[in-house]
Amino acid sequence: MFGLLKNKNSISMKEAEQELRRDPSIVLVDVRSRTEYREGHIPNSWNIPLDQIKLAAEKIKDKNSRLFVYCLSGGRSATACMHLEKMGYANVTNIGGISKWTGEIERS
C-alpha cells in the first residue's frame, strides 16, 4: 500500500541529514500528531499534523520553499507530500520516518 503513496520526490533520511547541513533554508515539516511531536522531533522542524495539512498554507507562504516532510515511518509523510503538491508547493520531498534519523532529537 505504501508503494502507491510514494511521491516522485523522496530521499533517504541519511541524504536528508546531509542536505539539511548544506542548506539551512530547507523547511522541515513533521506531520505526526502534536503528542508524537512533543515526545521527540528533529530540531527546527514545524509540526503540521497530517489531518491539518491545509494549515501549511498559513505557515509556509512561499510555494517555492524547499520542503522536507517526515513522520514516524514514511506513510503519512508520503500522503502529506501529495497534498502539499496539490496545494501548489513546487519543491516537496518525502524524507521518510524519524525512526531512521540518527541526528539530534528535541523534546518539548
C-alpha positions as CSV (number, residue, x, y, z in Angstrom):
1,M,0.0,0.0,0.0
2,F,2.7,2.5,0.9
3,G,4.3,2.0,-2.5
4,L,1.2,3.5,-4.1
5,L,1.6,6.6,-1.9
6,K,5.3,7.2,-2.6
7,N,5.7,10.5,-4.3
8,K,8.2,11.1,-7.1
9,N,10.5,13.1,-4.8
10,S,11.9,11.1,-1.9
11,I,15.3,10.7,-0.4
12,S,16.7,8.7,2.5
13,M,16.9,10.1,5.9
14,K,20.7,9.9,5.7
15,E,20.6,12.0,2.5
16,A,18.2,14.4,4.1
17,E,20.6,14.9,7.1
18,Q,23.4,15.8,4.7
19,E,21.3,18.1,2.7
20,L,19.9,19.9,5.8
21,R,23.5,20.6,6.9
22,R,24.3,22.1,3.4
23,D,21.1,24.1,3.0
24,P,19.6,25.8,6.2
25,S,16.8,27.3,4.2
26,I,15.0,23.9,3.9
27,V,11.7,23.8,5.7
28,L,11.4,20.6,7.8
29,V,7.8,19.5,8.3
30,D,6.8,16.9,10.8
31,V,3.3,15.6,10.0
32,R,2.9,13.4,13.1
33,S,0.4,14.2,15.9
34,R,1.2,17.0,18.4
35,T,1.7,14.4,21.1
36,E,4.2,12.4,18.9
37,Y,6.0,15.7,18.1
38,R,6.4,16.7,21.7
39,E,7.8,13.2,22.5
40,G,10.7,13.9,20.1
41,H,11.3,15.7,16.8
42,I,14.0,16.8,14.5
43,P,15.3,20.2,15.6
44,N,13.9,23.2,13.7
45,S,11.0,21.2,12.3
46,W,7.5,22.6,12.2
47,N,4.7,20.4,13.4
48,I,1.8,20.3,10.9
49,P,-0.2,17.1,11.6
50,L,-1.4,15.3,8.5
51,D,-5.0,15.8,9.4
52,Q,-4.3,19.6,9.5
53,I,-2.0,19.7,6.4
54,K,-4.1,22.5,4.8
55,L,-2.7,24.8,7.6
56,A,0.6,24.6,5.8
57,A,-0.6,27.5,3.6
58,E,-0.8,29.7,6.7
59,K,2.7,28.8,7.9
60,I,4.6,28.4,4.6
61,K,3.7,31.3,2.4
62,D,6.3,30.7,-0.3
63,K,5.1,27.9,-2.5
64,N,8.7,27.5,-3.9
65,S,10.1,26.8,-0.5
66,R,12.1,23.6,-0.3
67,L,10.1,21.3,2.0
68,F,11.3,18.1,3.6
69,V,8.4,16.1,5.1
70,Y,8.7,13.3,7.6
71,C,6.5,11.2,10.0
72,L,7.3,8.1,12.0
73,S,7.9,5.6,9.2
74,G,7.1,7.3,5.9
75,G,3.5,6.6,5.2
76,R,1.9,9.8,6.5
77,S,4.7,11.9,5.0
78,A,4.1,10.4,1.6
79,T,0.4,11.3,1.8
80,A,1.3,14.8,3.1
81,C,3.6,15.3,0.2
82,M,0.8,14.6,-2.3
83,H,-1.5,17.0,-0.5
84,L,1.2,19.7,-0.4
85,E,1.9,19.3,-4.2
86,K,-1.8,19.6,-4.9
87,M,-1.8,22.8,-2.8
88,G,0.8,24.2,-5.2
89,Y,4.1,23.6,-3.4
90,A,6.7,23.1,-6.0
91,N,9.6,21.5,-4.1
92,V,8.3,18.8,-1.8
93,T,10.5,15.9,-0.7
94,N,9.5,12.9,1.4
95,I,12.4,12.0,3.7
96,G,10.5,9.1,5.4
97,G,10.4,8.4,9.1
98,I,12.1,9.9,12.1
99,S,12.8,6.3,13.2
100,K,15.7,6.4,10.7
101,W,17.0,9.8,11.9
102,T,20.5,9.5,13.5
103,G,20.9,13.1,14.5
104,E,19.8,15.1,17.5
105,I,16.2,14.8,18.8
106,E,14.4,17.6,20.6
107,R,11.6,17.1,23.1
108,S,9.1,19.8,24.1
